[in-house]
Amino acid sequence: YLQSDIGDSYREVQEKVLGGQQVLFSGTPCQIAGLKSFLGHDYDNLITIDLVCHGVPSPKIFRYYKEKLEKKHGSKIINYRFRDKSTGWKQYSIAATSEDGTIYRKKASQDPFIIGFLNNLYLRPSCHECRFGGTRSWADLSLADFWGVQNSHPQLDDDTGISLILVHTTRGEKVIARLGEKVYLQNVDLQKAITSNPCIVKPVPGSRKREVFFSTLSKKGYPYTEKRFLRPPSLIKRIVNRLKKVFVG
């Protein structure tokens, strides 16, 4: 939900791989593609895992959002979880812990930052033209949420989270085989997973409101922009969305 800092990771991976060490590198699809391009060679002792990525949001927006939260609660945030499951997996929350021990928790559908993220208001423009994610991955394995599992495999759904694993290479197949009985695995129809998680096959579309969002931010500041663009959907819209999930899946 925020871009990680690669730093010297690529060079460190190169040194360890050339030194004969077994290396596991995980990151976003574009980071895996960047690593492979940097190395210029495939190595049997390097395993790569990416995630089915929705896109990378603006760090500036998160900074403004975080500062607003800290000002409101009068304490510095020391821990932030984007996918807290205290309210379940399908209705996950965010949880921000402050220095004074208080915890701000909101369902994702009610939290301003996640609302903007899921509506693609401030993702990097390049994310909308991504060539590296899902079935286009350069990694050995891809991990994703198996959204919609309750429709295709209800017996697996306990609302604690079901992961989808995409295997892209022979090396990835060997990794899965080595897991043995440590994990529960079941083959599934990929198309059923794609239905509820289209990021597997294509990047998310850009928002038509992106330009006016940033223009408003520049002119009016974050608090005003949050009120205008990042409010939870109305009751009517929530009902319509729920009906879509029931009838569309």
C-alpha positions as CSV (number, residue, x, y, z in Angstrom):
1,Y,0.0,0.0,0.0
2,L,3.1,2.2,-0.1
3,Q,6.2,1.8,-2.2
4,S,9.1,0.1,-0.5
5,D,12.6,1.5,-0.6
6,I,14.8,-0.9,-2.7
7,G,18.0,0.7,-1.6
8,D,20.9,-1.6,-2.2
9,S,18.8,-4.7,-2.3
10,Y,19.5,-5.6,-5.9
11,R,23.3,-5.4,-5.4
12,E,23.0,-7.4,-2.2
13,V,21.0,-10.1,-4.0
14,Q,23.6,-10.3,-6.7
15,E,26.4,-10.7,-4.2
16,K,24.6,-13.5,-2.3
17,V,23.6,-15.3,-5.4
18,L,27.0,-15.2,-6.9
19,G,28.4,-16.4,-3.6
20,G,26.3,-19.5,-3.8
21,Q,23.6,-18.6,-1.2
22,Q,20.0,-19.5,-1.7
23,V,18.0,-16.2,-2.0
24,L,14.3,-15.5,-1.8
25,F,13.4,-12.0,-3.0
26,S,9.8,-10.7,-2.8
27,G,8.4,-7.5,-4.0
28,T,6.0,-5.9,-6.4
29,P,5.9,-7.1,-10.0
30,C,7.9,-4.1,-11.3
31,Q,10.5,-4.6,-8.6
32,I,11.0,-8.3,-9.7
33,A,11.3,-7.2,-13.3
34,G,13.8,-4.6,-12.2
35,L,15.8,-7.2,-10.3
36,K,15.9,-9.6,-13.3
37,S,16.9,-6.7,-15.6
38,F,19.7,-5.7,-13.1
39,L,21.1,-9.2,-12.8
40,G,20.9,-9.9,-16.6
41,H,21.0,-13.6,-15.9
42,D,18.7,-16.3,-14.3
43,Y,20.1,-18.2,-11.3
44,D,18.9,-21.5,-9.9
45,N,19.6,-20.3,-6.3
46,L,17.3,-17.3,-6.7
47,I,13.6,-17.6,-6.0
48,T,11.4,-14.6,-6.7
49,I,7.9,-14.0,-5.5
50,D,5.7,-11.0,-6.4
51,L,2.1,-10.1,-5.6
52,V,-0.9,-9.4,-7.7
53,C,-0.7,-5.6,-7.3
54,H,-3.5,-3.0,-7.3
55,G,-0.9,-0.2,-7.8
56,V,1.3,2.0,-5.7
57,P,-0.3,5.1,-4.1
58,S,1.3,8.5,-3.6
59,P,3.5,8.7,-0.5
60,K,2.6,12.4,-0.2
61,I,-1.1,11.6,0.3
62,F,-0.3,9.1,2.9
63,R,1.9,11.6,4.7
64,Y,-0.9,14.2,4.8
65,Y,-3.4,11.6,5.9
66,K,-1.0,10.4,8.7
67,E,-0.3,13.9,9.9
68,K,-4.1,14.6,10.0
69,L,-4.6,11.5,12.1
70,E,-1.8,12.4,14.5
71,K,-3.1,15.9,14.9
72,K,-6.6,14.7,15.6
73,H,-5.5,12.1,18.2
74,G,-2.7,14.2,19.7
75,S,-0.1,11.4,19.4
76,K,2.5,10.1,16.9
77,I,1.6,6.9,15.0
78,I,4.2,4.3,15.6
79,N,2.6,1.3,13.9
80,Y,0.2,1.1,10.9
81,R,-1.5,-2.0,9.5
82,F,-3.2,-1.7,6.2
83,R,-4.9,-5.1,6.4
84,D,-6.0,-5.7,10.0
85,K,-8.4,-8.6,10.2
86,S,-10.0,-8.0,13.5
87,T,-13.2,-7.2,11.5
88,G,-12.7,-10.1,9.2
89,W,-10.8,-10.7,5.9
90,K,-13.5,-9.6,3.5
91,Q,-14.4,-6.5,5.5
92,Y,-10.8,-5.8,6.6
93,S,-9.8,-2.7,8.5
94,I,-6.8,-0.4,8.9
95,A,-5.3,-0.1,12.4
96,A,-3.0,2.7,13.5
97,T,-1.3,2.5,16.9
98,S,-0.1,5.7,18.6
99,E,2.7,6.3,21.1
100,D,0.1,6.8,23.9
101,G,-1.3,3.3,23.2
102,T,-4.5,4.3,21.5
103,I,-5.6,2.5,18.4
104,Y,-7.4,4.1,15.5
105,R,-9.3,1.4,13.6
106,K,-11.6,1.8,10.6
107,K,-13.1,-0.6,8.1
108,A,-11.4,-0.1,4.8
109,S,-14.7,1.0,3.3
110,Q,-14.8,3.9,5.8
111,D,-11.1,5.0,5.9
112,P,-10.2,8.0,3.7
113,F,-6.8,6.8,2.5
114,I,-8.1,3.3,1.5
115,I,-11.1,4.8,-0.2
116,G,-8.9,6.9,-2.4
117,F,-6.5,4.0,-3.0
118,L,-9.3,1.6,-4.1
119,N,-10.8,4.3,-6.3
120,N,-7.4,4.8,-8.1
121,L,-7.3,8.5,-7.3
122,Y,-3.6,8.7,-6.5
123,L,-1.8,5.7,-7.9
124,R,1.4,6.2,-9.9
125,P,0.4,6.8,-13.5
126,S,2.7,4.0,-14.6
127,C,0.7,1.5,-12.6
128,H,-2.2,1.9,-15.0
129,E,0.0,0.7,-17.8
130,C,1.8,-2.0,-15.9
131,R,3.3,-4.8,-18.0
132,F,4.6,-7.0,-15.2
133,G,1.8,-8.2,-12.9
134,G,-0.3,-11.3,-12.5
135,T,-0.1,-13.7,-15.5
136,R,2.5,-11.3,-17.0
137,S,4.8,-11.8,-14.1
138,W,8.5,-12.2,-14.2
139,A,8.6,-14.0,-10.9
140,D,8.6,-17.7,-10.1
141,L,5.4,-17.3,-8.0
142,S,2.7,-14.7,-7.5
143,L,0.6,-14.3,-4.4
144,A,-2.9,-12.8,-4.2
145,D,-6.1,-12.7,-2.2
146,F,-8.5,-15.3,-3.5
147,W,-11.4,-12.8,-3.6
148,G,-14.7,-14.4,-4.4
149,V,-13.7,-17.7,-2.9
150,Q,-17.0,-17.8,-1.1
151,N,-18.7,-18.1,-4.5
152,S,-16.5,-20.7,-6.1
153,H,-15.3,-22.7,-3.1
154,P,-17.5,-21.9,-0.1
155,Q,-16.1,-24.8,1.9
156,L,-12.7,-22.9,2.1
157,D,-14.1,-19.6,3.3
158,D,-13.8,-18.9,7.0
159,D,-13.2,-15.2,6.6
160,T,-9.6,-15.4,7.9
161,G,-8.1,-15.1,4.4
162,I,-7.6,-17.4,1.5
163,S,-4.4,-17.0,-0.6
164,L,-4.1,-17.6,-4.3
165,I,-0.8,-18.8,-5.7
166,L,0.1,-18.5,-9.3
167,V,3.0,-20.7,-10.5
168,H,4.9,-19.3,-13.4
169,T,8.1,-21.4,-13.6
170,T,9.5,-24.9,-13.0
171,R,11.4,-23.4,-10.1
172,G,8.2,-22.2,-8.7
173,E,6.7,-25.6,-9.1
174,K,9.6,-27.1,-7.1
175,V,9.1,-24.6,-4.3
176,I,5.4,-25.6,-4.0
177,A,6.3,-29.3,-4.1
178,R,8.8,-28.8,-1.2
179,L,6.1,-27.3,1.0
180,G,4.5,-30.7,1.2
181,E,2.0,-30.9,4.0
182,K,3.0,-27.6,5.6
183,V,0.3,-25.9,3.7
184,Y,-3.2,-26.9,2.4
185,L,-3.2,-26.7,-1.4
186,Q,-6.0,-27.1,-3.9
187,N,-6.0,-26.6,-7.6
188,V,-8.6,-24.1,-8.7
189,D,-10.0,-22.6,-12.0
190,L,-8.0,-19.5,-12.6
191,Q,-10.8,-17.8,-14.4
192,K,-12.9,-18.0,-11.2
193,A,-10.2,-16.1,-9.4
194,I,-9.9,-13.6,-12.2
195,T,-13.6,-12.8,-12.0
196,S,-13.2,-11.2,-8.5
197,N,-9.6,-10.1,-8.9
198,P,-9.1,-8.7,-12.5
199,C,-5.6,-7.3,-11.5
200,I,-4.4,-10.9,-12.2
201,V,-4.6,-10.2,-15.9
202,K,-4.7,-6.4,-16.3
203,P,-3.8,-3.2,-14.5
204,V,-6.5,-1.1,-12.9
205,P,-7.8,1.8,-14.9
206,G,-6.9,5.4,-14.0
207,S,-9.5,7.6,-12.4
208,R,-10.9,10.5,-14.4
209,K,-10.9,12.5,-11.1
210,R,-7.1,12.2,-10.6
211,E,-6.2,15.5,-12.1
212,V,-8.8,17.5,-10.3
213,F,-8.0,15.7,-7.1
214,F,-4.4,16.8,-7.2
215,S,-5.4,20.3,-8.4
216,T,-7.7,20.7,-5.5
217,L,-5.0,19.4,-3.1
218,S,-2.6,22.0,-4.4
219,K,-5.1,24.8,-4.1
220,K,-7.2,23.9,-1.0
221,G,-5.0,21.6,1.1
222,Y,-5.5,18.1,2.3
223,P,-8.3,18.4,4.9
224,Y,-10.6,20.0,2.3
225,T,-9.6,17.5,-0.4
226,E,-10.3,14.6,1.9
227,K,-13.8,15.9,2.7
228,R,-14.6,16.4,-1.0
229,F,-13.1,13.2,-2.5
230,L,-12.4,10.6,0.2
231,R,-15.7,10.3,2.1
232,P,-17.4,6.9,2.5
233,P,-20.0,6.1,-0.1
234,S,-23.6,6.9,0.8
235,L,-26.0,4.3,2.1
236,I,-27.7,4.0,-1.3
237,K,-24.5,3.4,-3.0
238,R,-23.4,0.8,-0.4
239,I,-26.7,-1.0,-1.0
240,V,-26.2,-1.0,-4.8
241,N,-22.6,-2.3,-4.3
242,R,-23.8,-5.1,-2.1
243,L,-26.5,-6.1,-4.6
244,K,-23.8,-6.2,-7.4
245,K,-21.7,-8.5,-5.3
246,V,-24.7,-10.8,-4.7
247,F,-25.8,-11.0,-8.3
248,V,-22.4,-10.5,-10.1
249,G,-20.1,-12.2,-7.6
